[in-house]
Amino acid sequence: MSKHRGQIKIGITGCIGSGKTFVSTILSKLSIPVFNADFEAKKCMSKVDFLKKEIQNLFGDHVYKNGILQKKVLANIVFNDSKMLDRLNKLVHPVVKQYFIDWCGKQNSEIVVKEAAILFETNSHIGLDKVICISAPENIRIKRVIQRDNCSSMEVRSRMAKQFSQSKKESYSDFIIINDGVKLIVPQIIKSFKNLGLMYEF
């Protein structure tokens, strides 16, 4: 059970390269607890035994080597097969959702944040009070991912195609923060919290 009965849960989402983690890091520095769903998903696939077994049954024993998840092997499968990606998500995200619920109950904060790249795509927004979308122009997003992951623009676009478009994510969200390297982030965070009716002393 949450230490705060009226705990407010905010989702942070956005397309690949939009800067979700950058914004979440700022929120963390402002003493707001952040749950990184993508990081937790990878952790679950590496540490939760029953989930590992289900993934092996679905994709084959070769996706784990000496009990260690072979991320590149799995990525090569799911990023080239949307049906297999969907099946993987259906295995992993219920586990991550329960982790989030348990995590919320341990936070001594009236406001908590859940960061997830595919928040709407997996219905992980259900149960959240508000969602903020982090947005940036496509050319900037592609450039960021190329630099971060040392990959080609074609690979980035392929990964983008597996997610909702930026405009779709924005339409489902309650507020938008522009992370284009020009507009200041903190004033937008403060404004979004106020516009969402959240009173928080930054």
N, C-alpha and C positions, 0 to 999 in steps of 0.2 A: 504493500500500500504506500502511496506517495506520502512524503512528509508534509506536503502541502495539498490539502484537499482540492483547492481550486487551481492546481498547477496548470499553467498554460503551455501547450505544446505547439511549437512553430516548426514548420517544414522549410528547409532550404533546398531548392533544386535549380536546375538549369542544364543546358546542353553541355556536352564535353568541351572543355576549354573556356567555359564562361567565367570560371574563377570562384566556384562554390566554396572550395576549401580555403581560399584566400579570405573570403568574407567570414567563414566560420572561425578562422583563426583570430580575426579581429574580435568576434563575439566572445571567444574564449578569453581573450585578454581583457575583455570588459566584464569578466567573471560570470558569464552565462555558460552553463554546461552544454556541450555539444556532443551528440552521438553521431559518429560517422558510419552510416549504414553500409557503405561500400567496403570500408575497411573491416567492419565487423563481419560482413558476408565472407570475405576472404579468410578471416580468422576462423569462422565457423566451419568452412570447407576444409580447414587444416586440422581442427581440433575436436569437432563433434563426431564421435565414432559412428553413430547411426546414420548421420548425413553422409559421411565419407563412404559408407557401405552402399548407400542409395546411389551416390554419384558413380561409384565403380560399377554397380549393376547396370546403370544407364549407359555409361561411356566406355567401360572396359577397364581392366586392372591397370593398364598402362598410364592412366591419368595420375596414378600415384606411384612413386618409387621409394621403397623403404619407408612407406607411410607418409611421404612428403608429396604434397600436391604439385604436379607438373603444370604450372600455370600456362606456359606457352602452348603445351600440348592441348590443354582444355580450350584455350582461347582460339586456337586454330580450328577447332571443331565448331564451337558455338558461333564464332563470328562469320562463319561461312555457311551456317545453316540456322535460319531464324526459328525453325520448329524446335531444334535442339536447345537453342538459347532459351526459348520459352519454357521448355521442360525443366531446364536447369533452374530458372528463376522460380518456378513453382515448387521446386524442392527446397531451395535456399531461403527464400524470403519469409515463409512462415516461421522459420527458426529465428531469423534476424528480428522479426516483429516481436516475438516473445522476449528476445534479449532486450529489445528497446523498452518493453513494458517493465521488465525487471529492473533495468537501469534507471528508469524514471523514478521508481519507488525508492531508490537509494540517494536521489539528488536532493540536497537541502536548498532548493531554489524554487521560486514561484514561476520562473520561466525556464523551459528547456528547449533545445533545438535538435532537430533530426535532419542531418544532411544526407541527401540521397540523389544520385544522378537520375534514376528511373523511378522516381516517387509516384508519379501518376500512372506510368506504364504497368506497375505491379500493384496498383491500388494501395500503396503504402501510405497514401495521404489520409486514408480513412482512420479516424481517431485523433487526427491533429486538429487544432483549433484554427490555425491560419497557415498559409503557405506563401513564402516569398520566392520569387524567381530571380535568379541572377542572370543577366543578359549581356551580350557583347556582340558586335558585328561578326559575321561569319569568317571574314578574312583574318580577323584578330584571333578568333578561336582556333582556327586551323594552324596559324603560326605558333600559338602557344603550345599546342599539343605536339607539333613536329619538334619543337625545341625540348619539350619535357620528356617525350617518349622516344625521341630519335627515330621517327618513322616518316613515311611518305605522306603527301597530301591525299593520295588515293586511299591509303589505309585509314586516315582520319575521316574522310568522307564516308567510307564504308561503315565505320563505327557510328558516325552521325546518323546514318540511315536506319540504324537499329533503335534509335530513340525518337520520341515525339519531336516535331519541329519546335524551334524556339517560340514561334508565334502561338503554337498550340499550348505549350507549357505556360506562356504568359497569360493566355486566355483563361486557364484553369486556376491561376494564382490570384492571391488577394492583393499583392503588391509586387512591384518590379524594382530591382536595383541594377543600374547600369554600371558595368565594370569594363569600361573601354580604355582605361589608362589615362583618361582626361578628367572625368567627373570624380570628385572626392567621395570615398565610400562611407566614412563615418557619418557625415551629415545625412546621407541617404538612409543609413540604418536608423538613425534617430528619428528621421521623418517617417519612415515606414512603421516604426513601433508606435509613434503617436497616431498615425493614420489608421492603424489597426486597433486603436483604442487601448493600447498597452501602456501603462504608466510604469516607467522604469528609470531609475536614477543612474545615468551613465557617469 
